[in-house]
Structures are given as structure tokens and as C-alpha cells.
């Protein structure tokens, strides 16, 4: 996917400024704990959008301390994907806005990534579906996906997005969210990423939260550390063995019935389907197509 050509596009090895791709979600943002904050009809949604924008500005400020010429592309990867407040966002960023219907965003939370980026951040993510005590825990689409597997291992969104980044040669330098996600990232990524914790999950819809004033330096310092560590070449890519198979277990049979109408998607059981490809980005894109097809006509977040 081509990035709008507002900024100069040059090859990784021929330029002197860093390009950082930020895949972002909302459940792991400072102060976000409840569904009311996550959907446009919620009474507390407008305030949560500002918190989302705040956390992103904080990580960019931190990264810019170590790489003053860095530029950023942020993919708004939550729900309707029109959450981040563009006019309040650091001017060094470009923002991918709009719902993740397959014809829009075949790479979902990593749309507009390409191999021109040097480093990846995962900001505001949450634990995977089924995490005990997980705050707002789910994988991609909470109403559809019971479990998500990469090469037979159950994983969450950080692994999905890290594997897409890895297939473009981009390591994950920073992950932000709660302590449950910290553990999931440690167990999954093993690439040396820096973690910034902004709250302590208490259960599915509550957390002990710090104020934005308090999390801003935590996020900024972690991002700065990630850039420093990147410069000393200390991150490893997250690269599942190829060819890679991604598999989804659905909650209902008809979801799988619909998903397997996508060419290349294979039924693996009564309520499961998979995609195999020679790169994680291709497998993720194919499986996302299947997941969007699995929705019934009334999935408002896709339109
Ligand atoms: Zn989300």
C-alpha cells in the first residue's frame, strides 16, 4: 500500500532519517478500561479519543528526542478506526484513518506499512482472547474470534502485527499497554522490545490507572529507549517459520461458513479456518479477508 506522497520516499539504506510505523489500538491506552470509552456512541468516547491521541504524541515526542528527523505513519487500529484526533496529533505523523473493510485495509492494523520503515511500535494494545483477568481482552474481533493461531500457537494481536512488521524487515521496538500485555509480549515476541506500562488491569473492565501527566514521560522515555536500542542494532525481527499458517476459531459455525467463501481460505473444522502463505503479511491479509467476510451484514464498524 502506498503512503500519500507528502513526505519524501527513499530507500531504507539511502537516507538519514528514521521512519517509524505505529500500529495502534485503544484498549491499552492510558485510562481506557470500558466499552463505553471505545465506541462513538459511548458517553465517555470523546475523552478517550483525546487519551488515545495523548499516548501517541507521548511516544513520538520520546522517539524524536533520539531521532529528531524521524517521521511516523500511524495506523488507527481500533473499532471504527476514526478515533485519533488528527488536529491534536504531532505534525510529524501521517495518520491512516478509516474502517478496515478488506477493500480499504487488507493489512488491518498495519495498513500503509512497507519496507521503507525502520522500526515498529505497538501502542495501546490489549491481551489476547481468553486471557485470565484480561482487561478488554480479545483478538481482532471479539464477537467472532475465540482463538487465533500462528503456526499452531495461540497468539494475540501483538503477534499478528509483529509478524506483519517482521515480514517487511521491521522489528518491534516498543509495546504499550497493561501488565497483562507486558507478560504476553514477553512470552510472544522475544525480540528485545521495550514495554511501557500505563495501567494495572484489575479485571475485564477495570484498571488502576495513572493520569496522562504521569504516563506521558513513561511513554516518552520508553520510546526514546527503543530508538536508542534500535540504533545499537539490538532488536530481533519477529518471523514465524515459513510458509506460515494463520488459523481462526470462530464462535459460530455460520461465521466459518462465510469466511471459507474467500479464495485461499481453507476450512479446518466445523468452526475454524486457516490461510497459509509464504509471508506473514500475506497470510494475515488473507485471514483478515476471511474474518471480515465472517461478519454478518450488520457489522457497523466495517462500514
Ligand atoms: Zn481495539
Boltz pocket constraint, residues with backbone or C-beta under 6 A from the ligand:
constraints:
  - pocket:
      binder: B
      contacts: [[A, 25], [A, 26], [A, 27], [A, 77], [A, 78], [A, 79]]
      max_distance: 6.0
